[in-house]
Amino acid sequence: MMRIGHGYDAHVFAAGRPLVLGGVIIPHDQGLKAHSDGDAVIHALCDALLGAAGLGDIGRHFPDTDNSYSNIDSRILLRRVRSMLAAQSLAIVNADVTILAQAPKMAPHIEAMRATLAADMGIEPHAINVKASTTEGMGFVGRKEGIAVHAVALLTDA
């Protein structure tokens, strides 16, 4: 049986934090404000995977009210989601991620993100696609106030 899930995450920029997306540190003058490391790519991806599995969302499993997740590396969360899927006898077929960011430019970091995400999900890099787009100056992304991410994931019985 095939299962599809969609995830979305958005964070505002905050000074004094590194910008981490897809498990990769991106050179920028601001990071993303969040309880964890703010990795909106991984957060959206976790929601897509959890949604496909019918396991709720990232906030249910890793609530921002729990101090043990304060500033946590989101790659740890992704690996935990992968374990949850395995416990349900589900395997990741593929995932597709779209980053919405006016700045910084994502293109130089896409392949590193793909490799990092694939390793954490236990899939081949060709099974994860990461792409980026601007909003042509519209909305909070266009005003360079933050970043938004959409993700879809396809699962199958293992």
Stockholm file with secondary structure:
# STOCKHOLM 1.0

chainA/1-158         MMRIGHGYDAHVFAAGRPLVLGGVIIPHDQGLKAHSDGDAVIHALCDALLGAAGLGDIGRHFPDTDNSYSNIDSRILLRRVRSMLAAQSLAIVNADVTILAQAPKMAPHIEAMRATLAADMGIEPHAINVKASTTEGMGFVGRKEGIAVHAVALLTDA
#=GR chainA/1-158 SS CEEEEEEEEEEEEETTSCEEETTEEECCSCEECCSSCCCHHHHHHHHHHHHHHTCCCHHHHSCTTCGGGTTCCHHHHHHHHHHHHHHTTEEEEEEEEEEECSSSCCGGGHHHHHHHHHHHHTSCGGGEEEEEECCTTCHHHHTTSEEEEEEEEEEEEC
#=GC SS_cons         CEEEEEEEEEEEEETTSCEEETTEEECCSCEECCSSCCCHHHHHHHHHHHHHHTCCCHHHHSCTTCGGGTTCCHHHHHHHHHHHHHHTTEEEEEEEEEEECSSSCCGGGHHHHHHHHHHHHTSCGGGEEEEEECCTTCHHHHTTSEEEEEEEEEEEEC
//
